[in-house]
């Protein structure tokens, strides 16, 4: 079976997002450890701060400890929601967004509790002031800028990789796939791939954690060819030794 196609920037962005999601899925066990570690740091820090600074200043310092966690969770959720609403391919799964949202509830409660403790220690005098956020302005800006840059990276990378924009021809057989363009040729046996995925518009063939071959479904001329491709993908080892 031979198909002719030319990848688009949108397909590249979608394939990059799928590759990132696949890599995160393999590391998903680290998320729980990160949350538990963050909470442990919070409670240890609070004990040390309270003993060293006293009840009022210790509680205010505790707010500064927990605020970055609230900000980061909120930032990731907001970015994911905006990308979903604008039709972009979000790099955050719905379950991850839901989990981050749930994590924010105890974090916000901790922050309010710390400010409340400080207020009680001052006979109810208000503690909250927007000036409390001044020490965080620099790193908040840097983190937001880094996230924006990370989400733009696939689109920028597309411009710097002309080989992705060349028209291609793919010969697909039970022995593997051979992708050629006017200047190069790449041959891969099915055993060379570490996984595959079918999306609404593409077939994704993963060569590594950093490389994916993506074939648009529009390049297939019939349902017979689409089904043949699905059968070929079954030849990719389910759990190859790497």
Buried (B, 14 or more C-beta within 10 A) or exposed (E): BEBEBEBEBEBBBBBBBBBBBBEBEEEEEEBEEEBEEBBEEBEEBBEEBBEEBEEBBBBBBBBBBBBBBBBBBBBBBEBBBEBBEEEBBBBBBEEBBEBBBEBBEBBBEBBEBBBBBBBBBEEEEEBBEEEBEEEBEEEBEEBBEEBEEEBEEBEEBBEEEEEBBEEBBBBBEEEBBBBBBEEEEBEBEBEBBBBBBEBEEBBBBBBEEEEBBBBBBEBBEEEEBEEBBEEBBEBBEEEEEE
